Amino acid sequence: MSGHVKFLTYELAFLKAFSKIPQRVLWKFEDNDTSIFKPYKNIRTSSWMPQRDIFAHPNMKLFISHGGLLGISTHLVAPASTQFVWSFKEIHIYILLN
């Protein structure tokens, strides 16, 4: 993947799976090169997202996180389901119903 951030195998699996669902996906992505996401119209990336506001959104259905302390503590007051993907890399993905 010349010119692209090197994705881990599980990140590529997420990208492929998310490209097949109709829901909007918000992916916290801190690298400047987001070109790998361009073909995917339902995936939006940003280096920062208002996590509490996203959790409070009525269409928020799923939160996928690396399991950091802030994500866990925010999840405790949020109605969305949470999946933790334990890794050494920070990952936050929010799935919203259209």
Buried (B, 14 or more C-beta within 10 A) or exposed (E): EEEEBEBEEEBEEBBEEBBEEEBBBBBBBEEEEBEBBEEBEBBBBEEEBEBEEBBEBEEBBBBBBBBEEEBEEBBEEBEBEBEBBEEEEEBBBBBBEE
